[in-house]
């Protein structure tokens, strides 16, 4: 069968077959977080970026487009959307919550990006993996989110001021918010932009 032909004779199909999407049309890529977009220009030009718990890779793609080498880490990298064979992209499958501190956190990065993920035992190692003058961009769900739906488990919700407590002592806080947002969906979030001096 030639490319574009289908057995039904209906011509080309706009579907990608595979276990990850069950033959449905490819999902539209999720836009980067406005918080991450706002502070991305502060990352040192050409500096290395760790996208921790990268999910579909929306922030990895952003930083690749800005000319940064990126290490994209997630337990399930099959959700990563976009070219996975790119010179400045390293994709690593890693369960962040078993086996102690992952070895890649012994490296130093010019920026670390974490969104919609919280595993408290890793927070000190995240801070330690920041190179001098590196930027931390962290945004995740906070207490109060239970009224909007998931996550509602306190283990996955930041306590009031928790990001400031975790990172404010060793890093210079450039911006911090603890608020409710309406987009992309209603949620209670905390977010911080902090720099290692």
C-alpha positions in Angstrom: 0.0 0.0 0.0 1.4 3.5 -0.9 1.7 6.1 1.7 -1.6 8.0 2.1 -3.7 5.0 0.9 -6.1 3.3 3.3 -7.8 0.0 3.0 -11.2 1.6 3.2 -10.4 3.6 0.0 -11.2 6.9 1.8 -7.7 8.3 1.2 -5.3 9.6 3.7 -6.2 9.3 7.4 -5.3 12.1 9.8 -4.7 9.7 12.6 -1.6 8.3 14.2 -2.0 4.7 15.3 -0.4 3.6 18.4 -1.0 2.5 22.0 -0.6 6.0 23.3 -3.6 7.5 21.4 -5.7 4.5 20.3 -5.8 5.8 16.7 -7.3 9.2 17.7 -6.1 12.4 16.1 -2.9 13.7 17.8 -3.7 15.8 20.9 -3.1 19.5 20.6 0.1 20.5 22.4 -0.4 22.2 25.7 0.8 25.8 25.8 3.7 26.7 28.2 2.7 28.2 31.6 2.5 32.0 31.5 4.6 32.0 34.7 7.4 30.0 32.9 7.1 32.2 29.8 7.4 35.3 31.9 10.7 34.4 33.4 12.3 32.2 30.7 14.2 35.2 29.3 16.1 35.4 32.6 17.9 32.1 32.0 21.5 32.6 31.0 21.8 32.5 27.2 22.6 28.9 26.1 22.4 27.7 29.7 21.4 24.1 30.5 17.8 23.5 31.6 16.3 20.7 33.6 12.6 20.1 32.9 11.7 18.0 35.9 8.5 15.9 35.6 8.3 17.2 32.1 5.0 15.5 31.1 4.3 16.3 27.4 7.4 18.5 27.2 5.7 21.8 26.7 8.5 23.6 28.7 11.3 21.5 27.1 10.1 22.7 23.7 10.0 26.3 24.9 13.6 26.2 26.1 14.8 24.3 23.1 13.3 27.0 20.9 15.1 29.6 23.0 18.4 27.8 22.3 19.0 26.0 25.5 20.1 22.4 25.9 17.4 20.5 27.9 17.3 17.4 30.1 13.6 16.4 30.1 12.8 13.9 32.9 9.6 12.1 33.7 8.5 8.7 34.9 6.5 8.2 31.6 8.4 9.8 28.7 5.9 8.3 26.2 3.8 11.4 26.8 6.5 13.6 25.4 5.3 15.4 22.3 7.5 16.7 19.6 10.9 15.7 18.2 12.6 13.4 20.6 15.8 13.2 18.5 17.2 16.7 18.8 20.9 17.6 19.3 20.2 19.7 22.5 17.6 17.4 24.0 18.1 14.5 26.4 15.0 12.6 27.5 15.3 10.5 30.6 12.7 8.1 32.0 13.1 8.1 35.8 10.8 7.3 38.7 11.5 10.3 40.8 9.9 8.9 43.9 11.8 5.6 44.4 15.5 4.8 45.0 16.6 8.0 46.7 18.0 11.1 44.9 18.3 10.5 41.2 21.8 10.7 39.8 21.1 13.4 37.4 20.4 15.8 40.3 24.2 15.6 41.0 24.7 17.7 37.9 24.4 21.5 37.9 21.8 23.3 35.7 21.4 27.0 34.7 17.7 26.6 35.2 15.3 24.1 36.7 11.6 24.1 35.7 9.0 22.2 37.7 5.3 22.5 37.1 2.3 20.6 38.4 4.5 18.2 40.4 5.4 18.0 44.1 7.5 15.4 45.9 8.8 17.1 49.0 11.9 14.8 49.6 13.4 16.1 46.3 13.1 19.8 47.1 16.6 20.1 48.8 18.2 18.2 45.9 16.5 20.5 43.4 18.0 23.6 45.1 21.4 21.9 45.3 21.3 21.2 41.5 21.2 24.9 40.7 24.5 26.3 39.3 25.7 29.7 40.5 23.4 32.4 39.1 20.9 29.7 38.0 17.1 30.2 38.0 14.5 28.1 39.6 11.0 28.2 38.1 8.5 26.2 40.2 4.7 26.2 39.9 2.4 23.7 41.4 -0.9 23.2 43.2 -1.5 24.6 46.7 -3.8 24.0 49.6 -7.3 25.1 48.6 -7.1 23.3 45.3 -9.3 20.5 46.7 -12.4 22.7 46.1 -11.5 22.7 42.3 -10.9 18.9 42.0 -7.7 17.0 41.6 -5.2 17.0 43.1 -6.9 17.1 46.5 -4.6 14.9 48.5 -2.6 17.1 50.9 0.6 15.2 49.9 0.4 16.9 46.5 -0.7 20.4 47.7 1.7 23.0 49.0 1.1 24.5 52.4 0.8 28.3 52.6 4.2 29.9 51.9 5.8 26.5 51.5 7.8 27.4 48.4 9.2 30.4 50.2 10.1 28.3 53.2 11.8 25.7 51.0 13.7 28.0 48.7 13.7 31.5 50.1 16.6 30.9 52.6 19.2 29.8 50.0 18.0 31.6 46.9 17.1 35.2 46.1 13.4 35.3 45.4 12.6 37.4 42.3 8.8 36.7 42.3 6.3 34.6 44.3 2.6 34.1 44.1 0.1 32.1 46.2 -3.3 32.5 44.5 -6.2 31.0 42.7 -6.1 31.1 38.9 -8.9 30.6 36.3 -6.8 29.4 33.4 -6.0 26.9 32.0 -8.5 25.6 34.5 -9.5 26.9 38.0 -6.8 25.9 40.5 -5.1 27.1 43.7 -1.3 27.4 42.9 1.9 28.6 44.3 4.8 29.7 42.1 8.2 31.0 42.6 11.1 32.4 40.5 14.3 32.4 42.5 18.0 32.7 41.6 21.1 31.2 43.2 23.5 34.1 43.8 
